[in-house]
Every structure is written in structure tokens, then in C-alpha cells.
């Protein structure tokens, strides 16, 4: 495993463990499986583990695993203050104390203001006493490094970056987001100030692996490098010296092993002109096919009316990146024929999802658009008939 330095000169593994996508077992995380994966990651040299207050059961799970394996001093825990829930200094203490209890630790290595999207969110935190609170927690050693995670445009990112003496930051960045969100301009601005940058969504929620257009897959398959789609995406990031750590939501030992291999072998500035040309080809193909810029982060969930927003958008995109048949078949399996369907038509336009979307997607309108393609005329009738048959059969049973 390779390491890059934080602001204090300490080592951060080039590959970080994103703890949002553990395998589920019923309604809970499969803790036994998660334990094997986390301990294998530590054994392989991964030392940066990223979670957040709102990731379901994540803080509790990793807290239990790290405590019973006695590895707290070997690792660095990053978690996040849910700033969108803060309305007082008292609330900041409440969430922080709860997080320490969940994580079974008396200090947080890397603490982030979660999901800042503009300067207003940061100003709201300052109005509620965050600056003096940070000073106290850093003085007591309860917080070792203070940063923020960001979803918004480049201009506002740089304003927030310049407004405080941050220890690190976290941005969404991949070869599709080079010129959106904080983007490469934001990455270089942070690096110029000596601020380490943690990367989230390196594969855009798996889209840069699982939903590539056929022409993009062909270009990758025919390239003499022999890299997989995931390896191209990781190497594009890791070979940039301004990148400190790349998070991956690994949920299999095979995925962990492969990502560790890449993080160990990549070298700064290794990409050739031919490598960048391949990425440009893949990027153009994706941009020509994708209909909704959804990463599957699920910040829009749960929907008060049960609309399965990320699932609908994933299936909608799949109709155009793969085939209409594939997209609609997956839609049947994950949205239409489940016990509790999540049809777009259940949406009442409350706007809750749009207020939480890091990609600023016009979700309400895009749901209507997706529904027209996923359930056209006779197809909608067929689904309704199939559901009635399925429900009647269950009732009789």
C-alpha cells in the first residue's frame, strides 16, 4: 500500500475504505462479512475509514468491529457532522457525543462538516458557534483534523476553502466530474494551499463500471493496457499527485484485493497521452448515453411516499447505456414487481429529495420522464395486471 501525507505529516493510505455500502443482511449490515473485509483491509495496509452520522448502522458497525479487534491505534476514523440538522451549539454537541459513543472512541481522527453545498451552509454553522466548538474539541484532542465534504460548484468550493484554516477536504471527483462539482480546479486550489484532498465517488456509485455503453466497453477491452473499467478510473485518480486518498465502498474480499493491488502499483504522473485519449473516448460515449446524472448515493432517500428514486434512475439510464430490454427488466425486478412498489407516480412533488441531492438533479421532473420510458402505454397495463395476479395469488396462498 502506498501512503500520502496529511497536513501534519502523518500517513494516509492512498486507498481509503468507504463505509456506506456494506452488504446488508435483512435490514441490518452483515457484520460478520463486514468484519472480514475491514480486517483484511487493515492487514493490506488501508488505514483510512470513512463513515457518517446518516449512513445507516455504519458508525455502530465499525465501532464494534474495531473495538473487539483492538485496532483503534492502527487506523484513522473519518466521520461527519450532519450540518443540515444543526440549529444550535447544543445540537452540535449532541451529534458529536452520539458519534463517539457509536464509534466506541474518545477521539475522531478526521471530522468533516458533511455535504456543504454552498457558503450559506457554512455560514449557518458559524452562526451556531461551530468555530469556538472546533477550537475546544481540537484543544482537548477529541478532533485531530477538521475538514468538510462538498457537493456544489467550483466557485463556492473555493470560497469555503479560503474561509477557514482547514486540515483536509473531501470532494466528488472522477473522470466524468473533472469539470463539474469542485472539479480539477478545486482539487488544485486545495493542493496549492497544502490541504489534503479525499476523493469520494471515484466510480460514480459503480456507474463507471456497471453501466458503460457498449462502445466504451469495447474501447477498454481493446486497449493494450488490459485494465478493467474500475482500474482505469482508479488509476486516473491515483496518478494525480494532488489526490491524497481515494475512497472505495468495498463489499467483497475480491474487490478489496484488486483495489489494493492498484493502489500499490500506480505511480504519480504515469498516464501517457494514449491513456488520456482512452479516458476521453470513454467519457464521450458515456455523456452521449446517460439520461440522469445520478450516482446512487441515496441522499434523496427515504422518500416519504416510497418512490424508489435511485432504482428508477439506474434502470432508466440502463435503457440507454445498455438496452431498453435490460433497463425495463431490472425495473420490473427492483421497482415494479416488489411487494411495496416505488413507482414515480407515487411522487407528490414535496421536494424533499431535491433539497438533499448532491448532484442538484431536478428529480421530480426526471421521475416523470423516466416513468414514460420505463412504463409506456401497454407496458404499464401489463405491470398492473401482473401485480394484481401476484397479489391475488399471495392472498389465496
Order of alpha helices (4+ residues) and beta strands (2+ residues): beta-beta-beta-beta-beta-alpha-beta-alpha-beta-alpha-beta-alpha-alpha-beta-alpha-beta-alpha-beta-alpha-alpha-alpha-beta-alpha-alpha-alpha-alpha-alpha-alpha-alpha
